[in-house]
Amino acid sequence: MPTTSPNPGYVPRAAARRRRPAQPARARTDLAQLATRLTPRDLWLAEMLHEHKVLTSHHITDLAFTGHRTANRRLRELYFMGVVDSFRPLRQSGSAPEHYTLGKAGAELLAARAGVDLPATGWRKDACARIAFSPTLDHALGINTLLTRLATEGHLPIWLSERSATRLWGDWIRPDAYAHHGDETQPLPFFLEYDTGSYNLARLEAKLPGYAALAATTGTRTPLLIHTGTARREAALRQRLAETADRLDLPLATANPQLSDPTGPAWLPLTLTHTPTGRLSLPQLAAHWPGLVPALTPETVMPTTSRSTALPWRPIPPQPPAPGH
């Protein structure tokens, strides 16, 4: 029998014990005691993980910490408190960063703050495993990576997950995310469709009437941004959607990662009447489409609870509160 495993990610248990220092066991944490050990940033992180399901250590560092060492130290502490859970996917080459999800103590804390029982949060004992082996994990990470970059390299005061967007507008649309970019003087509200090329263009085209119906019903005008996986996919998508978007009077722009940073001039508006001289940044898109009306405003009628959980719902700021707040 061969003595080596065909699995390149396999590490013998004995070797694993020699290479890794012993880790303290995660003990059951009393919530009253836990509350005295958590900072506002820790509470914000628990809410972000509940909202967006999975964030890598890089996402969390970029959003909330000044460096990886500081972030990893605190995340390790939160892990052993049970506030977060984590996994690391196997990669064919290189190593993946640690991926964090909401832990049981974190879910219990959110439930206690909301005055509900743990099941009302939607948290399950196998939540981390479900996310780790989900076929949509790469799609979720792509969305969160894109929005994290917009939040850290620009100004993103609002970022709603697919679940929250569906909660608000599920009768018409189910976007991958909703966000506001920029400041109050020239904001750009937008819906995001993160296209990995996993389904045909007709399915994407079938979504456009829903966005037009939402605008007509609510009196809003919010652009749709579609981020594709390749330049070739973007070109095919633009050719397929141009006539439909023009007929519906739907402000729409596309981008792909092969051309430019999404925080820079990466977005090309879709129109039949004329072609822009070049790609635009998000602030330039806001100027390109005058008269935009956000779908989410303070006056928006928002359900007090989720369809899948009984937690009171509110938008979670994509960056933590300042120290002392």
Summary of the structure (lengths in Angstrom):
residues: 325
radius of gyration: 21.6
end to end distance: 62.0
largest distance: 71.4
contacts: 925
relative contact order: 0.12
helix: 41%
strand: 13%
